[in-house]
Every structure is written in C-alpha cells, then in structure tokens.
Amino acid sequence: HGSFRDSRATAAAAAAAAAAPTRSPLGGRGYALLGFAVALSMMVVSVTKTSNNANVWVKDMSATSSLDEEAFNYDEVGQAETNPANVQAAKAGKAKVLAKAKALAMAAKSASATTTTISAAPAEPAAAQPQAKSGPEAGTEAEAVDTQAWFTNDFKNSAKATKVASQKAAKAAKAAKTKSKDSEGDASSGDSSDSSSYFTKTIHLEDNPVIEAAILKASGYATLDELQADEATYSSMVPKEMVIEGDLDLINPGGEYPDPEETYLAFNLQCHDCGDLPYLSSMNYILVMNLVGDIVACHAHNESVSVDALHPSPVNSKEFYMGMNVKYNEDGPLGIWNWGTGDFKQYDEYGWVGNSHDLQWAQDKYVWHVRTTTDWQFRLMDVETGKGASHLNISGGALPIGWENKAAVEIDVNHFQFDSEDSVAYMSFRDLNAFVKTESFELEIGENSGTTAAIKWVAGSHNGSFAIVDLDGTRYEPGTPEYNGLYNGIGSLWAGHHNLEHYGNGEFMMFDNAYDDDSNMWPNPSGSRMLIVQVDEVDESVTLVWEHSMGYNTSVFGDNDRLPTGNLLGCAWPHKSSIDTTEQTYDAEIVEVVRETGDIAWNMKIWGDGTRSTNSQQIYGWMMYSVERVYEEPIIINPSCTTGSSADTLTFDTFNNFKMASDVAGEMTVVTASGDKVASGGITWRSHWQSSPIEAKMWPGSCSDGCTVTVKNRVGESGSAEFTC
C-alpha cells in the first residue's frame, strides 16, 4: 500500500552519529562501555532520541524507510477509553473455548530476513514510580450499544495495561483448563487421541440485534417470528446457520500467536441473486468476527450494493476501505467502514471509481483504482477531494497488441498490486488467464501528473513470457504445442483466477477458479483450488509449488492469503455443477489450511436454503468475494534475551496486525518493571506479512527483574510481551 519516503534520512543519521555520550553513568566501567557505544553509534542510519537521560541508537538495516516520520504519532493512544469496540458486552456465564495450543516447532526464519537493531545506553536511576494500571475491570457492565451502527459480542478488553498485567495468569489458567480437559477426556472415553484442541460452534446471524433490526426493516415484518413464518423471505435474509470447526494446535502453532478470541476475519456476506430481480442480493453484511464465532462488528446494507475489494486502512485504526459493487455492474463508489466506531461512508459524490474488484491505498490520502471507461490505465484519487492526483498508463513491452486493443470488459483487471514503494505494479486478468508485471517507473503526484510503464513479463496464456512448471516438475516452454494445450488449450495452469497477490520473494498466492469463461468449461477435473506459484525472473519460469483442492467448482470469487503463522486463508463456494440435484450442501465456506501438511486448521461453512442445485440462477446463494485476517494489535513472537559483558540483547520476531503491500514503520520501547525506559527506537515491519526480526541492545542487567517490550504502529495500535534477561 504505497510508501512514505523519509527525505531526512541522511540528516537523521548525521544527528545520530553526533549523539555519542559525553560521560559514563557506570563510573570505572564507563570508558569500555563508551567505546562500545561509539562503535554502535557509527552504524546508525535512523533516528536518534534521548529519553530518561538515556542515549538511544537505532540501526535500521531495512532496504526501505516507509511512513514519514512526521506522520507517525509516538504518543500513547488510550484505546480502551476511546474505542467503543472495547466495550464489554459478554453475556454472563457464556462458555468460551480457552484451550491452549500445544507447542509445535516454529518455522525457520527466512535466510533473507532483515533485522532491525536497537541499541540503548542505560537510563540514570529514576525516581518515577510505576504508573497505576488503568482501564475498566474485567466483567464490568456493558455500556449502551447503538444497534443501528454496530454490535459487539464477547469482545476482549484490549486495555494494554490490563492485558500485560494478566498475561501470565491467563496463560496459566488456560494451561490448567486444557490439562483438565485432557484428564476428563481420558476418564470419559477409551480414545487415547488428544482432542482437547478441537472446538466447534454454530452461529445464527438473526441472534445479533443489529442484523435482526436490519432484516425486519428490509422485510417489513414487525417481529422475527412473523418473518420466520415466511420461509422464502427469511432464507433470503439470513443463512440457515454458520458452523465453525477449528483446531487450536493448528491455528496457533507454538502458542505464540494471538488466541482465537483475538484473531479476526472480515468479509462481506451476500445472498447472490436472492432478490426479487436477477442480479440483486436480498441482504449484505460486512462482518468482523473472531475465530470462536463472536460477531465483533456488523454493517448491514441494502440489496443493491455488495462489496468486492476489502482492505485494512493504513492510516486509521480498525478501518477498511472497499470497492462497492452496484447491482453487480462490477463498478461503484469507494466505501470506508470503521469496525471500531461503526462509522460508514460511501463516497457517492466522487462518482464510481471503476472496477470494484480492487483498490489500493497509496500514501496518506490517495487510493489507486482502475477506471472502466479507460483501458490499461490506473488513476490515483485524492480521498479528501475525489480529484485525480496522478495516473499510470500501461503500454508497450511484453504487452501483446491484441490485448491492448481489447475493451475493459474483456481484460477484467481482477486484481492489481503496487509494490516496491509504488514503483512496480502487478496486474491479474482472470479472462486472459494470466498475470503481468510492469517495468519500474517513477510517479509524480499532481493533478495533471502521470507516467507510462511497459509490461516486463506475462505469466500464463498463449502470450506468456515464462515457462510453466507443474507440481510434478514437468516444464512447459511457451510457444510449444504442449504449453499451448495446457488446461484444455488455454495455455496456462490456472483459469478465471481471483485475488492474486505477491507476498514477497517471488511467491504469488491466488484462487484458481479453474474456469474458462470463454468456453464455459472446467479444465481441472479436481475442481477449483487455492494455489501458490513461484516466479523466477532469471530462469524465466513460473512454478506451481502448492495447492489445496476445494473438491468442487467455483466459477467466480475466491481468495487465498498467507497468514503470519504461514497458514493459508481462503474462501470459496460450490457451483451448482458440483452438486447432485438430490444433495443439499453448504452455500460457501471460509477455510484456513496448514501449508506444510494440508490439514484444515479452521473452517466455517455457511448453510443456505439448500436449493442451489435446482435454482434457475447460475450463481445463487450465500457467498463472499474475499476474506481478510486482522488482529487487534501487532504481534510479538518468541522474545528472548541473552546476557553479555558489554550489553544484553533482546531478539524477537514481529508482525503488524494487518497486512500491507509495502514496508511500514513502527516504534519499539523496552520498559522495566519500575517504569524506566531502557531501549526505544524505530522499527520496520516487512511487507506482505513477512516476519520482521528485531534486535535491541541494553546495558547489562537492565532487565534482570523483568521488562516489557512494546511495539506500536502508525495508527496507534500496540502489542506487548514480557521477558527477563
């Protein structure tokens, strides 16, 4: 999502180098430590800060520096007091799944991982006393909820101080509960297998007061009983049920990631062609829910507009920006919804932004989109004014002339992605069964500014630049009869694909619908699949490296995203061609798959009226275009500290709590149990949810009695972990 270049990097580095300490706070040992500090200060390339009389040095070895320093707010944000999504609305006595995942081997760090190192001199002895914990006590009564805007159910209190204080006790309680469940299972059955990590839940959306109010208003009925008596209308308003199954061991490998109660899904659930007229949905629900089935937020909206693109905002906490699809025209206005406050805005005054399949935020107030009235051109829109701020034309290079002459409806830019600080673009074309990469370009911001980029390569189709290597290792060279015959003659090993995304290091995730729209054929006998391919520009090849077959056909929609755990998150729905006319099956599903084993970590099936196989509409029933994973706060994994004669070293891995297409900046602090800050500085979260290794150096013994490390992102969301050195 765009980048924020810091033009002051050189000046900051010079200032940092000049900040060497003038005296030693450790007396006789000071000279040796001073030499150590000077050596560190010579390596500085980022910001220097002085806090609590401690000299702090930051070495950020990342390739890029994102998010303008002035735009980053280092002040603490009182999330618990200001965000209504933190209001406790739990029903007393409601059972919740608290079993803790057993330890699994953590995935090895990527050899190419970038490490951010933070080094700090010790603070002078501080007289400040530790601050009292603040925030609501657990179990306080919920405040009144505006049922017209949003609804929260069993939402975890995210007050940072409360959470840190209770972290160890909560883990101990969960471990004890898991052990108790294990004992009960052993005593009640002869099965020696450990099933304590498995959980299931059934959800009825009409139990949610926001949804109940919305469907009564839309249907014209006064009560839910009256609506339910009209079975046809009722089944078009809400699914029959949504059934969750999950395995904590697979969702949270090693127990180091957020628990399912604090792990969220966001998606737009629609009943496709369930309205009175073709191509209308009876109801749409933008939902945020956790993995144990608690609906955290809901925006119910009308039958004429659905949501295709749905992405986390990089500038505001708990906010999504969306491509609105008006009456399935695959076009519509920009929409923004904050699932913390319930605020929703549809920018109708700007007109339709173009292809609703994708949008991408770029810098503070700009959004990339594709106008359907102009082929092969991107437009950068100023969200504050609706005016164009720049544009990018695509022409030349490996782009076939025949493609450039096609109309917008024929090329269908199903997904695009600006990468490498908005200097490269990827474009995915489901109707052409291909995806492409542009040459590098430089973009200027201004109302009449713009540039042109040529296509560097094409992956897939008869116009492909690269060889395609199948899962079994068979290589197909472009232009050969074997290549051109792939997938029933389309010259590719994916067809009609959706939501292709680059995740770094040449890996692309996509949902392969395996559907050729031109011939109305299904070229893969195994059906649609979640697919990963590896692009090697040097070898001029694209290699299939992983798949998860859905076991049915999906003609449109579908997703496949890599998560911080390494698992893959996707969604799909079984087309009527996959369903026996005597069979009733679910309408759609969201699935999380373990990449290494193919095991299902989590699954939610949405059940409708069971008539899809016999319905006259080709696309009918409940489904979603895509699904996004978000977390309440940034993630810290495996904090570990080693002692040394000249410095103690803290290392950990971290992920931002939402996925971004470019590197983004954040802040890290280390504080002792008494409240003294012993290290701080800037960090960089790597793009595409790649793990970001961090290293911080402190004076020996600073954290012998325990410390808390906190990371905070640009929108004010922070995560913490405790460690002892």
Buried (B, 14 or more C-beta within 10 A) or exposed (E): BBBBBBEBBEEBBEEBBEBBBEEBBBEEBBEEBBEBBEEBBEBBBBBBBEBBEBBBBBBBEBEBBBBBBEEBEEEEBEBBEEBBBBBBBBEEEEEBBBBBBBEBEBEEEEEEEBBBBBBBBBBEEBEEEEEEEEBBEEEEEEEEBEBEBBBBBBBBBBBBBBBBBBBEEBEEEBBEBBEEBBEEBEEEEEEEEBEBBBBEBEBEBBEBBBBBBBBBEBBEBEEBEEBBEBEEBBBBBBBBBBBBBBBBBBBBBBBBBBBBBBBBBBBBBBBBBBBEEEEBBBBBBBBBBBBBBBBBBBBBBEBBBBBBBBBBBBBBBBBBBBBBBBBBEBBBBBBBBBBBBBBBEBBEEBEBBBBBBBBBBBBBEBBBBBBBEEBBBBBBBBBEEBEBBBBBBBEEBBBBEEBBEBEBEEBBBBBBBBBBBBBBBBBBBBBBBBBBBBBEBEBEEEEEEBEBBBBBBBBBBBBBBBBBBEEEEEEBEBEEEEBBEBBEEBBBBBBBBBBBBBBBEBBBBBBBBBBBBEEEBBBBEEBBBBBBBBBEEEEBBBBBBBBBBBEBBBBBBBBBBBBBBBBBBBBBBBBBBBBEEEEEBBBBBBBBBBBEEEEBBBBBBBBBBBBBBEBEEEBBBBBBBBBBBBBBBBBBBBBEBEEEEBBBBBBBBBBBBBBBBBBBBBBBBBBBEEEBBBBBBBBBBBBBBBBBBBBBBBBBEBBEEEBBBBBBBBBBBBBBBBBEB
